[in-house]
C-alpha cells in the first residue's frame, strides 16, 4: 500500500512538474526578445543622432556622446556612411569586420537584417541612419550576450530546483501519508 501511494503521488507530481519545462522555455524566449528589443532601441538612438550628422551636416558632438554612452555601457558601436565607411566608433571594434560589413550592405540596400547574429559572445544589430529605403548611413551595435546568458542560466537553474524540490516534497509527503494510513487499517480490522 505504501508503495502504491508513493508511486501515485510521485507520478502525479511529475506530471504537474512537466509544466515547469514549458514555463522555462517561455521565460527564456521572453528574455531573448527583451534583450534584442533593448539592443535595437539602443541602436536606433545612435542611428537617429548619426542621421543628423550624416544627412543634415550637424556637428558630430551628439553622435559622439551617444557612442561614448554606449561604450560606458559595455557596447561596441560603429557608424557607417552611405558608402559603407566607418565615420565614428567606440574604442571596441566588435561592431566592425566582415559580419558587420555584410549587415551594413543589407541596411544600405534598404533591407533589414532578419535575426541579429551572435558572434564571439556578442549579439550584433544594424539599423539604418535615416530613411529605411535611402539611408544616409548605418549603425552597428554589438552587445555582450553574457547578461542574457546569465539570466537564462538562472531561469533554468531555478526551474530545475523547483522541480527537484517538488519531487522531494512529494516523496516525503507520500511516505508520510502511506505510513499514516497503515495504523488506520489495523484499527479498522480489530
Buried (B, 14 or more C-beta within 10 A) or exposed (E): EEEEBBEEBBEEBEEEBEEBEEEBEEBBEEBBEEBBEEBBEBBBBBBBBBBBBBBEEBEBEBBBEBBEBBBEEEBBBBBBBBEBEBBBBBEBEBBBBEBBBEBBBBBBEEEEBEEBBBBEEBBBBBBBBBEEEEBBBBBBBBBBBEEBBEBBEEBBEEBEEBBEEBBEEBBEBBBEEBEEEEEEEEEEEE
